[in-house]
């Protein structure tokens, strides 16, 4: 294996594009109704669907180098989006914060502790 792509449905590819590019992801490949973004460590694909339904649970997590990077990303996004405050998770060894993308997917920026 050389990499991976996770695909998600979206209701508006243009809004999705603006959101994920504002997070720093670049378009790797674009075809009608589909964009694939390069995170530098794997790919995230979105397909526009008229009947898009949010799954019961999903979380798109981006791993950061350390807690300081989580804080830096939070500070760059907190004025643009409604974000939770970065904190250590009460159950898991993770320091992170969350926000929602235009379709309601949970997006997390995390540092795995240990």
HELIX and SHEET records of a PDB file:
HELIX    1   1 UNK A   13  UNK A   22  1                                  10    
HELIX    2   2 UNK A   67  UNK A   77  1                                  11    
SHEET    1   A 4 UNK A   5  UNK A  10  0                                        
SHEET    2   A 4 UNK A  43  UNK A  48  1                                        
SHEET    3   A 4 UNK A  34  UNK A  38 -1                                        
SHEET    4   A 4 UNK A  26  UNK A  31 -1                                        
SHEET    1   B 4 UNK A  59  UNK A  63  0                                        
SHEET    2   B 4 UNK A 106  UNK A 112  1                                        
SHEET    3   B 4 UNK A  94  UNK A 100 -1                                        
SHEET    4   B 4 UNK A  87  UNK A  88 -1                                        
END                                                                             
